[in-house]
Amino acid sequence: MKECHQRSAERLLALAKANGGVFIKVGQHIASLQYLLPTEYTSTLSVLHSKAPESDLNDIRQVFQESLQKELEDVFVDFDPKPYGAASLAQVYEAKLKSNGERVAVKIQHPHVKARSYVDIATMEVFVRGFHWAFPDFKLMWLVDAMKRNLPNELDFLQEAYNADRVRRMFSHLTFLKIPQIYYDLSSDKVLTMEFCEGAQINDLKYFEDNKIDKHDVCRKLGRLYSQMIFVNGYIHCDPHPGNVLIRKDSNMSSPEIILLDHGLYTTLPDDFRLNYANLWLAILKPDKDEIQKICEKMGVGHLFGLFVCMVTARSWSSITDGVDKTKSSPEERQEMQQQAVSLVNQISQVLDTIPKEMILVLKTNDLLRSIEHRLGTENRSDGFLEEMLLQSSDVPQILRRNYISSGYRPLNRSIHYYLLSAFRLHNELVNFWSHGLPLFILLLYYIYPEVKESQRIQLLVLYFGIGCLLAASALTHLLHSRSPCDHIFWLIIDFSGIAIFSFCTGLQRHVCQESSTKFSVYYLATLTLVVGLQYLTTCLLYIHRPFWKKRHLIRFLTCTLSTIWINIPLFERYFGQNSDDLGIHYHIRAVQWLILSSIFMGASFPECMAKGVFDFFCYGHQLFHLCILAVIWNIIQGAQYDCLEREFSTEQNQLILHSLIGMLIFVFVTVIFLRQDAAKKYEKVVMM
């Protein structure tokens, strides 16, 4: 059987070389279907990616002269007569400009390729219509329609130049991406002169090994690029075969550079298509068969939704139902798909005939990316091209953005499971999570557990409970808030709830542990509840209804200041006293000092305001704010332990503490329920701003 496949592949290669143009492009696509076709076909036809049949230099000279009204010698001081690469529609030469000596790549269209391509399409349409008349169930008009739509754009090199400039601007934030600069004065519809970018094809494993390039890092970067193209920008380079994607690294570069070439074939994805396609992937990852079927019906597939999803994922239906992120692709699965593809040719053609026209090119792009994955051996890694990637600030709704933090945002609308697992992946909230998660663990292990086991002092346990609520609420908020604007608001309410409980418990503990009465002591608990509740409600309501109001921060600062003053009222006499034996008050004073310092990092967005993008992951202001708050908490705990040292508390005091705390918890719980409903009405839709 292998010999038969090899003979057939060689005949297809000969056919493509003999006819050129459209036939070479079809051959290039066939070479990318490693997951579906026998190796004999893909390896034999892979030479078409960069070693297609070459045109004679004299013919190339004529095309250049007719197109630009100039001779090669008039423009270039050095023009290598041997093509640097030959493709389906053109071939590329290395040259030096006579004007400034710069190295350039000159892409010149094959002579007569435009006329021949239109003839090829017309011929193909005749055969397809005849074939459809003989075999009505076998549909191939989608292929002819796709060629008619896309080939004119690919044959216009000025359109390719515009595409290159647009995508360079669009992804200027991706420092690893290189798009060659265009020389418009030396370009036309048949000639494209651009910056010469040297590199190896992205499937060249030897180049990776020789230059010690991490192939998984390259996968992550290319995945980030194409995920943004498809799901965010809706503007996608649809021809990423290995000849068009180069990798380069030299001694002056700290990380490899990805060079994207041949910008002739692009498609724009409408918003409704991107939304359906994104929801389809979310349903696949769950997996949710009913949701998959519902979305596929929106995309025009109907009862063949199972086959369509297999084509999208390049996985078997059993792997999809088990979870594509939980089962690895295997040679046995690929062999099974190859065998099934033969028997399902008619159904596959029907799917391709009914899906949106944009989906044809998305499927082609997916196939080409999987081809690179397969060659690099990364198809079963979590950093594959079609996996999740971190987003830029411009990719997420405004309400989810942090000031001066430009990257490291997690994708939206993933499962809760995904965001929980992100506790072990790099993103711009990772340090925020662990700066609360680890102290929470230490609090449980070294403070709460020993206190419960030995002393059981209610006053300290209430304080520890408040601190635990603060740390747990903040840790979960930083881990789970990125799912959507509605989730963001909900988890911020949870975070504010933790702050309110912490503030109340701190004031409660200090009130009970004070050694002498103040004139506020009779009404202190009532006013403490009122002040903390006011701060809590204003913060939540303003964030829900006026999140971008500039005065919101001022009002929050004033209410937080009032709350801070109120929880310190029980300590006022000690603050202004001269008792040198009062060791606890020294810790309380330090807690206030650290709290004042924390406001600098929180309010001024320092240091990220000094260098946008430098502190996207580590040491930005909010993270430094957390470190200050940890210092506040530690000093509060130490001060409270001194305050409660060798003191006896009555049953009435303990009951007062518990009843007050329960009342506060009921208030917070009821408030969260109502505020969540309020937020859901306002933020149920994701709006990019």
C-alpha positions in Angstrom: 0.0 0.0 0.0 2.9 2.4 0.8 4.3 1.9 -2.7 0.8 2.7 -4.2 0.6 5.9 -2.1 4.1 6.9 -3.1 3.3 6.5 -6.8 0.1 8.4 -6.5 1.8 11.2 -4.6 4.6 11.5 -7.3 2.0 11.7 -10.0 0.2 14.5 -8.1 3.5 16.3 -7.7 4.2 16.0 -11.4 0.7 17.3 -12.3 1.1 20.3 -10.0 4.5 21.2 -11.5 3.3 20.8 -15.0 0.3 23.0 -14.6 1.6 25.4 -12.0 -0.5 28.2 -10.5 -3.7 27.0 -9.0 -2.6 23.3 -9.0 0.5 24.1 -7.0 -1.6 25.9 -4.4 -3.9 22.8 -4.1 -0.7 20.7 -3.8 0.6 22.9 -0.9 -2.6 22.4 1.0 -2.6 18.7 0.5 1.0 18.7 1.9 -0.3 20.2 5.2 -2.8 17.4 5.9 -0.5 15.2 7.9 -3.2 14.3 10.4 -5.5 13.1 7.6 -3.4 11.8 4.7 -0.7 9.1 4.5 2.9 10.4 5.0 3.8 9.5 1.4 1.5 12.3 0.1 2.4 15.0 2.6 6.2 14.5 2.5 6.3 14.3 -1.4 4.2 17.4 -1.9 5.9 19.4 0.8 8.6 20.6 -1.7 5.9 22.8 -3.2 6.1 25.1 -0.2 9.3 26.8 -1.4 10.6 24.8 -4.4 7.9 25.1 -7.0 8.9 25.1 -10.7 11.0 28.2 -11.6 10.5 30.6 -14.5 13.3 31.6 -16.8 15.3 34.7 -15.8 14.7 36.3 -19.2 10.9 36.0 -18.7 11.2 37.4 -15.2 13.2 40.4 -16.6 10.4 41.1 -19.0 7.8 41.0 -16.3 9.8 43.5 -14.2 10.4 45.8 -17.1 6.8 45.8 -18.3 5.5 46.3 -14.8 7.9 49.1 -13.6 9.2 50.5 -16.9 12.7 49.9 -15.6 15.5 47.4 -16.2 16.8 45.3 -13.3 20.3 46.9 -13.8 18.8 50.4 -13.4 17.4 49.6 -9.9 19.8 47.0 -8.4 23.5 46.9 -8.1 23.5 43.2 -7.4 20.7 40.8 -8.5 21.1 37.1 -7.7 20.0 35.3 -10.9 19.1 32.2 -8.8 15.7 32.5 -7.1 15.8 32.5 -3.3 12.5 30.7 -3.4 9.8 29.8 -5.9 6.1 29.5 -5.1 2.9 29.0 -7.0 2.4 32.5 -8.3 5.8 34.1 -8.1 9.4 33.6 -7.3 11.6 35.7 -5.0 15.1 37.0 -5.7 17.7 38.5 -3.4 19.1 41.9 -4.5 20.8 45.1 -3.4 19.4 48.5 -4.2 21.6 50.8 -6.3 20.4 53.8 -4.4 21.5 52.8 -0.9 22.9 49.3 -1.0 20.2 47.8 1.2 19.4 44.1 0.8 15.9 43.6 -0.5 13.7 40.7 -1.6 12.1 41.1 -5.0 9.0 39.1 -5.6 8.2 38.8 -9.3 5.1 37.2 -10.7 5.5 34.2 -13.0 4.8 35.3 -16.6 1.3 34.6 -17.9 0.3 33.2 -14.5 -2.7 35.5 -14.2 -4.2 34.5 -17.5 -3.4 30.8 -16.9 -5.0 30.9 -13.5 -8.3 32.3 -14.8 -8.2 29.6 -17.5 -7.5 27.0 -14.8 -10.4 28.1 -12.7 -12.8 28.1 -15.7 -11.6 24.6 -16.6 -12.0 23.5 -13.0 -15.5 24.9 -12.9 -16.5 23.0 -16.0 -15.2 19.7 -14.6 -16.8 20.3 -11.2 -20.2 21.1 -12.7 -19.9 17.9 -14.9 -18.9 15.9 -11.9 -21.8 17.3 -9.8 -24.2 16.4 -12.7 -22.9 12.8 -12.6 -22.7 12.6 -8.8 -25.2 15.0 -7.2 -24.2 14.1 -3.6 -20.6 15.1 -4.2 -20.3 18.9 -3.9 -17.1 20.8 -5.0 -18.5 24.2 -6.1 -17.3 25.6 -2.8 -13.7 25.1 -4.0 -14.4 26.9 -7.3 -16.1 29.8 -5.5 -13.2 30.1 -3.0 -10.7 30.3 -5.9 -12.8 32.9 -7.7 -12.9 35.1 -4.5 -9.4 34.8 -3.4 -7.1 34.4 -6.4 -7.6 38.0 -7.8 -6.4 39.3 -4.5 -3.4 37.0 -4.4 -2.4 38.1 -7.9 -2.4 41.8 -7.0 0.9 42.4 -5.2 -0.1 46.0 -4.3 -3.0 44.5 -2.3 -0.5 42.2 -0.6 1.6 45.3 0.3 -1.4 47.0 1.9 -2.2 43.8 3.8 1.4 43.6 5.1 1.3 47.2 6.3 -2.1 46.8 8.0 -1.1 43.7 9.9 2.2 45.3 10.9 0.3 48.2 12.5 -2.3 45.8 14.0 0.2 43.7 15.8 2.9 46.2 16.5 2.7 45.2 20.2 4.0 41.7 19.4 7.7 42.3 19.6 8.6 38.9 18.3 6.7 39.4 15.0 8.5 40.7 11.9 6.7 41.9 8.8 9.0 43.1 6.0 8.9 46.7 5.1 7.5 47.5 1.6 9.2 49.7 -1.1 6.2 51.1 -2.8 8.2 53.0 -5.4 9.6 49.7 -6.7 6.3 47.7 -6.4 3.3 47.1 -8.7 0.6 44.6 -9.2 3.2 42.1 -10.5 6.3 43.1 -8.6 6.8 43.5 -4.9 10.0 44.9 -3.5 10.4 44.5 0.3 12.9 44.3 3.1 15.1 41.1 2.9 14.4 39.0 6.0 16.7 36.0 6.4 15.6 33.0 8.3 14.8 29.3 8.2 11.4 27.7 7.6 9.5 27.2 10.8 9.5 23.4 10.4 13.3 23.2 10.1 14.1 21.2 13.2 17.9 21.4 12.6 17.8 25.2 12.7 16.0 25.0 16.0 18.6 22.6 17.4 21.6 24.5 16.0 20.4 27.8 17.5 19.0 26.3 20.7 15.5 27.7 20.0 12.7 26.5 22.3 10.1 25.2 19.8 7.3 25.4 22.5 8.1 29.1 23.0 7.7 29.6 19.2 4.4 27.7 19.3 3.1 29.9 22.1 4.0 33.0 20.1 2.6 31.9 16.8 -0.5 30.7 18.7 -0.9 34.1 20.3 -0.6 35.8 16.9 -3.2 33.6 15.2 -5.6 33.5 18.2 -5.7 37.3 18.1 -6.1 37.3 14.4 -9.1 34.9 14.5 -10.9 35.8 17.8 -9.9 39.4 18.4 -9.1 41.3 15.3 -11.0 39.2 12.7 -8.3 39.7 10.2 -6.4 36.6 9.4 -3.4 35.6 7.3 -4.7 32.5 5.6 -1.6 31.0 4.0 0.8 30.1 6.9 2.6 27.2 5.2 6.2 26.7 6.3 7.5 28.6 3.3 5.7 31.7 4.5 6.6 31.5 8.2 10.3 31.9 9.0 12.2 31.7 12.3 15.3 33.7 12.9 17.7 34.1 15.8 21.3 35.4 15.9 23.8 36.3 18.6 22.3 39.8 19.1 18.8 38.5 19.8 17.6 37.3 23.2 14.7 35.5 21.7 13.8 34.2 18.3 11.9 36.3 15.7 9.0 35.0 13.7 8.9 36.4 10.1 5.5 36.3 8.4 5.7 36.4 4.6 3.3 36.4 1.6 0.4 38.6 2.7 -1.7 38.0 -0.4 -4.4 35.8 1.1 -6.3 37.4 3.9 -9.9 37.3 5.0 -12.0 39.5 7.3 -14.1 37.6 9.8 -17.5 39.3 10.7 -18.3 39.7 14.4 -21.1 37.2 14.3 -18.9 34.6 12.8 -16.1 35.2 15.3 -18.7 35.0 18.2 -20.1 31.7 16.8 -16.6 30.2 16.2 -15.4 31.2 19.7 -18.6 29.8 21.3 -18.1 26.6 19.3 -14.6 26.1 20.8 -15.9 26.8 24.3 -18.6 24.2 23.8 -16.0 21.7 22.4 -13.8 22.3 25.5 -16.6 21.7 28.0 -17.6 19.4 26.1 -21.4 20.1 25.6 -22.9 18.2 22.7 -26.2 20.1 22.8 -24.4 23.4 22.7 -22.2 22.2 19.9 -25.2 21.2 17.8 -26.9 24.5 18.5 -23.9 26.6 17.4 -23.3 24.4 14.3 -26.9 24.9 13.2 -26.2 28.7 13.4 -23.2 28.1 11.1 -25.4 26.2 8.6 -24.1 22.7 9.2 -27.2 21.0 10.5 -27.2 17.2 11.1 -23.6 16.8 10.1 -22.4 18.8 13.1 -20.4 15.9 14.5 -18.3 15.6 11.3 -17.9 19.4 11.1 -16.5 19.5 14.7 -14.1 16.7 13.8 -12.9 18.8 10.9 -12.4 21.8 13.1 -10.5 20.0 15.8 -8.8 17.3 13.7 -9.9 14.9 16.4 -12.2 11.9 16.4 -15.7 12.2 17.8 -14.9 10.0 20.7 -11.9 12.3 21.7 -14.2 15.3 21.4 -16.9 13.8 23.7 -14.2 12.7 26.2 -12.7 16.2 26.1 -10.0 17.3 23.6 -8.0 19.0 26.3 -8.1 15.7 28.4 -7.1 13.2 25.7 -3.9 13.3 23.6 -3.9 12.7 19.9 -2.3 9.4 19.0 -1.1 7.7 15.8 -4.0 5.2 16.2 -6.5 8.1 16.3 -4.9 9.7 13.2 -5.1 6.3 11.4 -8.7 6.0 12.4 -9.5 9.4 11.0 -7.7 8.7 7.7 -9.8 5.5 7.3 -13.0 7.3 8.1 -12.2 10.2 5.8 -12.2 7.8 2.8 -15.7 6.6 3.5 -17.1 10.1 4.4 -15.9 12.0 1.3 -19.5 12.9 0.2 -20.4 14.1 3.7 -17.2 16.2 4.0 -18.0 17.8 0.6 -21.5 18.7 1.8 -20.2 20.3 5.0 -17.7 22.4 3.0 -20.5 23.4 0.7 -22.8 24.7 3.5 -20.5 26.3 6.0 -19.9 30.1 5.9 -17.3 31.1 3.2 -15.0 32.5 5.9 -14.9 29.0 7.5 -13.2 27.6 4.4 -10.1 29.7 4.9 -10.2 29.2 8.7 -10.1 25.5 8.2 -7.3 25.8 5.7 -5.4 28.0 8.2 -5.9 25.5 11.0 -4.6 22.7 8.7 -1.5 24.6 7.9 -0.8 25.4 11.6 -1.4 21.8 12.6 1.1 20.8 9.9 3.7 23.0 11.6 2.7 21.6 15.0 3.1 18.0 13.7 6.5 18.7 12.3 7.7 20.4 15.5 6.2 17.6 17.6 4.0 20.0 19.7 0.5 18.9 18.8 -0.2 17.4 22.2 1.2 20.3 24.2 -0.9 22.9 26.0 1.0 25.6 24.1 -0.3 24.5 20.7 -1.3 27.0 18.1 -5.0 26.7 18.8 -4.8 26.9 22.6 -5.4 29.8 24.8 -3.0 32.7 25.0 -2.6 35.9 27.0 -4.1 39.1 25.7 -3.1 42.7 25.3 -5.1 45.4 27.1 -6.7 46.4 23.8 -8.1 42.9 23.5 -10.2 43.0 26.7 -13.2 45.2 27.8 -12.1 48.5 29.4 -13.5 47.5 32.7 -11.1 44.6 32.9 -8.0 46.7 32.1 -5.4 47.9 34.7 -3.8 51.3 34.2 -0.5 51.1 32.4 -0.6 47.3 32.3 -0.5 46.5 28.6 -0.2 42.6 28.5 -0.7 39.4 30.4 -4.5 39.3 30.4 -6.2 36.0 30.3 -8.8 35.0 27.7 -12.4 35.7 28.4 -15.4 33.4 28.7 -13.5 30.2 29.6 -14.7 27.7 32.1 -14.2 28.2 35.9 -11.9 25.2 35.7 -9.6 27.1 33.3 -9.3 30.1 35.7 -8.7 27.9 38.7 -5.9 26.2 36.9 -4.5 29.6 35.9 -3.2 29.7 39.5 -0.2 27.8 38.1 0.3 29.7 34.8 1.9 33.0 34.1 -0.4 36.0 33.7 -0.6 39.5 35.2 -2.8 38.3 38.2 -0.6 35.4 39.2 1.4 37.3 41.9 -1.8 39.0 43.1 -3.4 35.5 43.7 -0.4 34.0 45.5 0.3 37.1 47.6 -3.1 36.4 49.2 -3.2 32.6 48.8 0.1 31.9 50.6 -0.6 34.2 53.6 -4.0 32.6 53.9 -2.4 29.2 54.2 0.1 30.5 56.8 -2.8 32.1 58.7 -4.6 28.8 58.9 -1.6 26.8 59.8 0.3 29.0 62.3 -2.4 31.2 63.8 -6.0 29.8 63.5 -5.2 26.1 64.1 -3.0 26.7 67.2 -5.6 29.1 68.6 -8.5 26.7 68.1 -6.5 23.8 69.5 -5.1 25.6 72.6 -6.4 29.0 73.8 -9.7 29.4 71.9 -9.8 33.2 72.5 -12.9 34.4 70.7 -11.5 37.9 70.2 -8.5 36.6 68.3 -10.4 34.1 66.4 -12.9 36.8 65.2 -9.9 38.9 64.0 -8.3 35.9 62.3 -11.7 35.1 60.7 -11.9 38.7 59.3 -8.3 38.5 58.0 -9.1 35.1 56.4 -12.2 36.5 54.7 -10.0 39.4 53.3 -7.3 37.1 52.0 -9.7 34.4 50.6 -12.0 36.9 48.9 -9.1 38.8 47.3 -7.3 35.6 46.2 -10.4 34.2 44.5 -11.2 37.6 43.0 -7.8 37.9 41.3 -8.1 34.3 40.1 -11.7 34.4 38.7 -12.7 38.0 37.9 -11.3 37.9 34.3 -14.0 35.7 32.8 -16.3 38.5 31.7 -17.4 42.1 32.8 -20.3 40.6 34.8 -18.0 38.1 36.6 -15.5 41.0 37.1 -18.1 43.0 38.9 -19.4 40.1 41.0 -15.9 39.1 42.2 -15.1 42.7 43.0 -18.2 42.8 45.2 -16.9 39.6 46.9 -13.5 41.4 47.3 -15.2 44.5 48.8 -17.2 42.1 51.1 -14.0 40.6 52.4 -12.6 44.1 53.1 -15.8 45.1 54.9 -15.8 41.9 57.1 -12.1 42.4 57.9 -12.6 46.1 58.9 -15.6 45.2 61.1 -13.8 42.3 62.8 -10.7 44.5 63.4 -12.8 47.2 65.0 -14.8 44.6 67.0 -11.7 43.0 68.4 -10.1 46.3 69.3 -13.3 47.5 71.0 -13.6 44.4 73.1 -9.9 44.4 74.0 -9.7 48.1 75.0 -8.5 48.6 78.5 -10.5 51.7 79.3 -13.7 53.2 77.9 -13.9 56.1 75.5 -16.9 58.4 75.2 -17.8 56.5 72.0 -17.8 53.1 73.6 -21.6 52.9 74.3 -22.5 53.5 70.7 -19.3 52.2 69.1 -20.5 48.9 67.6 -23.6 50.6 66.0 -21.5 53.4 64.5 -18.8 50.9 63.4 -21.5 48.9 61.5 -22.9 52.1 60.0 -19.5 53.4 58.8 -18.2 50.1 57.5 -21.6 49.4 55.8 -21.5 52.9 54.2 -18.0 52.4 52.9 -19.0 48.9 51.6 -22.2 50.0 49.8 -20.8 53.2 48.2 -17.8 51.3 46.9 -19.9 48.5 45.4 -22.6 50.7 43.9 -20.2 53.2 42.4 -18.2 50.4 40.8 -21.4 48.9 39.3 -23.0 52.0 38.0 -20.1 54.5 37.6 -16.9 52.5 37.1 -15.2 55.1 34.9 -16.3 58.2 37.0 -13.1 60.0 38.0 -14.6 61.1 41.3 -15.3 57.5 42.3 -11.8 57.1 43.5 -12.0 60.2 45.6 -15.3 59.1 47.3 -13.8 55.6 47.9 -10.7 57.2 49.4 -12.8 59.4 51.8 -15.0 56.5 52.9 -12.0 54.2 53.4 -10.3 57.0 55.4 -13.4 57.3 57.6 -13.6 53.5 58.0 -9.9 53.4 59.0 -10.4 56.2 61.6 -13.4 54.4 63.1 -11.6 51.0 63.6 -8.8 52.9 65.3 -11.0 54.8 67.7 -10.7 52.2 70.5 -6.9 52.8 70.3 -6.9 56.6 70.4 -6.1 56.9 74.1 -3.2 54.5 73.7 -2.0 56.3 70.6 -1.6 59.5 72.5 -0.5 58.0 75.8 3.0 57.8 77.1 2.9 54.2 78.3 6.3 52.6 77.4 5.1 49.2 78.6 2.3 49.1 76.1 4.1 46.9 73.5 0.9 46.3 71.5 0.4 49.9 70.5 3.8 49.9 68.7 2.5 47.3 66.3 -0.8 49.2 65.8 1.2 52.3 64.9 3.3 50.4 62.4 0.1 49.0 60.9 -1.2 52.5 60.3 2.1 53.5 58.8 2.1 50.6 56.4 -1.5 51.4 55.5 -0.6 55.0 54.5 2.3 53.6 52.4 0.0 51.2 50.7 -2.2 54.0 49.4 0.7 55.4 47.5 1.0 52.3 45.4 -2.7 51.7 45.1 -3.6 55.3 44.1 -0.7 56.4 42.0 -0.3 53.2 39.9 3.4 53.3 40.8 5.9 52.2 39.4 4.1 51.1 36.2 3.1 54.7 35.4 6.8 55.4 34.9 7.4 52.6 32.3 4.3 51.2 30.7 4.7 47.5 29.8 7.8 46.9 31.9 5.9 45.8 35.1 3.0 43.9 33.3 3.7 40.7 35.3 5.8 41.6 38.4 6.2 44.4 40.8 3.4 46.7 39.5 1.7 49.0 42.0 -1.2 46.7 42.9 1.2 43.9 43.8 3.3 46.2 46.0 0.0 47.4 47.6 -0.6 43.8 48.5 2.8 43.5 50.2 2.0 46.6 52.3 -1.4 45.2 53.3 0.4 42.0 54.4 2.6 44.1 56.6 -0.5 45.8 58.0 -2.1 42.4 58.7 1.0 41.1 60.4 1.3 44.1 62.7 -2.5 44.0 63.5 -2.1 40.4 64.5 1.0 41.0 66.7 -0.8 44.0 68.4 -3.9 42.0 69.0 -2.0 39.2 70.6 -0.4 41.6 73.0 -3.8 43.2 73.7 -5.4 39.8 74.5 -2.4 38.5 76.5 -3.4 37.2 80.0 -6.8 38.8 79.8 -10.1 37.3 80.9 -13.3 38.0 78.9 -16.8 37.6 80.2 -19.4 35.4 78.5 -21.4 38.5 77.8 -18.5 40.0 75.8 -18.0 36.8 73.9 -21.7 36.7 73.0 -21.6 40.3 72.0 -18.8 39.5 69.6 -20.5 36.5 68.0 -23.9 38.3 67.7 -22.3 41.3 66.1 -20.3 39.2 63.7 -23.3 37.2 62.6 -25.3 40.3 62.1 -22.6 41.8 59.9 -22.3 38.5 57.9 -26.1 38.5 57.2 -25.9 42.1 56.0 -23.0 41.3 53.7 -24.7 38.1 52.3 -28.0 39.9 51.6 -26.2 42.8 50.0 -24.1 40.5 47.7 -27.3 38.8 46.4 -29.0 42.1 45.5 -25.9 43.7 44.1 -25.2 40.6 41.9 -28.6 40.8 40.4 -28.1 44.5 39.8 -24.7 43.9 38.1 -26.1 41.0 36.0 -28.6 43.4 34.4 -26.0 45.9 33.5 -23.1 43.7 32.5 -24.7 40.6 31.0 -23.1 41.5 27.6 -19.4 41.8 26.9 -18.8 45.2 25.3 -15.4 46.1 23.9 -14.6 49.7 24.7 
